[in-house]
Amino acid sequence: SECVPLIPETGEIDSVRLVANILAGLIIGIRQALSAIVSATLVFTGSHHVALSEMFPFGISMMWYSTLVGSAFYCVFGRLQYNTNATQEVCAILYGAMAQRAAVQLRDTPERIPATVLALIMTSTVLTGLCSVLLGKLGVGSLMLRFPAPVTSGFLGTIGFFLVRTALQVSSGVEFQYFYPVSFQAFCSVESLAPVTCLLLMVGLMRYGPAQLMRLFPDNKLVKMLGGLSCQLLPPLLFYLVIWVCHISMDTLSRENWTYPAQGGHDFMSLWTSYSLRDADWGLVVSSLPSMLSLVLISVLCTMTGVIGIIGPDGDPSPLEVLDFDAELTTVGWAAILLGLTNGVVTFHRLGSSVQLRMDGGTHRIGVLTSSLFVGAFFFSNLPLGHYIPKWFLGGLFMGSGISFLEGSFLSYRSLPPLGRSFLGVPLPSPQYWVTVTCILVAAASSPFQGIGVGVLLSIIIFLWESAQSSPVASMSDGSRTVSRTMRPVWELRTLRREGDRTVLLYLQGHIFFGSGQQLASSLVEAVEGLEESCDGPGGHVEYCILSFAKVPSIDASAAGQLQSAVKRIARHGCKVLCCRMNHAVFDALSAAKIVQSPDGDLRRVLGITSDMESSEDNNEEPEDASPASADTPSMHVTLHGQWRRQKSFRLLTSGDHDAFDQMTDALDFSGDLILGKFCYGKGSGVAPVATEPYMSAYRSACVTGRRLSDDAFEQMNLLPP
């Protein structure tokens, strides 16, 4: 069941796992309720404008409502039963930037600021939802399957970095810039280091406590399921015990910055009654539409990368089933539209919370529903949750997930092939590993979106570099070792064995672009000119070079131009290039570069090409001696004559000067027949013919003209008595 955990043997509810799901949901509910307060802080308290700061209680209600609806909506309609949708700090930063810009432009009419800010949030949320649904319907989500793995790892590391920085910032009360606090003096004060110390002790207990419990109680199922949760709940319980013993009030803790002020949201109905959209400056909203595109991009990208980071075999009812990324994007889009129309903000896959929920045992929808209802309780009751939960506890939840993400990213080199070089005896990791590190560093110094962009750019550069280093030629052979499927007599096979190395075969592979195209051109010239001296007899050079494009999906214009130059160069040595096994894209590229100008009829039919080049080779004239000599009656003659016309499939490949064929065997037949005509039958070459017997010449004549072999020649050829 996706809703509640069941015992496989009996089908009954597994009470231990059910309790684990509920407790995990409560922990994530606390985390998301406090995260909503952080998001409201980022949106409404980052400015000195009083009208905007006064919206903070309204903002808390807005964030709680969005988390409640977002998680519940995905719990009902989503695919991953352990995923939670909630407000995101990165989106809150963008909302805050739009709100501050509106407050600056409306400073002369401050009474319009709240309604305009609400209109900006609603419009951008609905726009994000519409774009997500549209992109999901267009199938853009499936493209994430091709997203470079190092960039995804870098994104997870970026999220981890921001979680760790947020944890230190929330716990210490000191603002951070990049990697460090703005004021080291304030951060190193006792008031700041005391909660940070509690934070670090909690993180250490969360990371190492469950393993120690499992070592002490290896066979206890309850410890296995609830050990991680107990290590998370023990620090705040000890904290409450200490402040109770010391008679420290919550107001004192709030004044000392250990907790948030006793300020909850407004009455839940005030979310829809506090401000009227009629008071908004809609001209300002319309002019802000371009700036909303960054929210759309961040939402779509974070949704897709979040899905990649969350999916796994644990808790997934069908782990072998390919996840529909388009459906995930569409589901998040519809939720955003619903929230935007009801005074909410964008919610999408909460990566840290979802992973933590699954790690704590929340593998079913009951855990997600519990977290949603927990946040909903604060939305409807307006309890000041932040006043009773220490900030370092929220920071500990953030840092625990953040360290896991950073650890996975910085240790990802273990799953990548080494570079093959070492520095001071230490093996260097793969270049792809540095893509992950660069993503994290750039995102930390600028923004997650720029970090992902740099990572994608580096992945493309590494791909082009590695592709240029790999050879586009998979293997090479020659006509003395490779023959066509056409059955030939022994004297022709002997000639092909001796003279077949005048034909060179190159089997190509991979996408051929400007980097590998130059390497292909060099390989082609080297294959022809390098083997020139090894050929014996008149001519003394390679006469035909067959290129097989069976494993080449595409070739770009630059590579085709480089290949054209190589073809012209080897043509001066008397070598003709024959292409075969091309798809339509490769054929079009080679045709545009004038490498292929006379395709074979079979190739034209396979690719559906119609032109004025349709030769008469498919309409061969009927052989004069088509009817057997033993036909006794006119009716028998007509019948056999009709059967011959229906069954004959002979078509002489050398009847045209072709340079492209459908199959490799056709290209080999074409070059082989020309080589045999010169070196076996001495046709116009000044070479003494090998085939001196009359029946050999008769066989060749029958093959050239398409006529039937005479009885005498057939008997001599097969050593039959006359």
Beta strands, then each sheet from edge to edge (+ up, - down):
strand 1: 85-86
strand 2: 176-177
strand 3: 180-181
strand 4: 348-349
strand 5: 422-423
strand 6: 426-427
strand 7: 473-478
strand 8: 503-509
strand 9: 544-551
strand 10: 576-580
strand 11: 660-661
sheet 1: 1+ 4-
sheet 2: 2+ 3-
sheet 3: 5+ 6-
sheet 4: 7+ 8- 9- 10- 11-
end
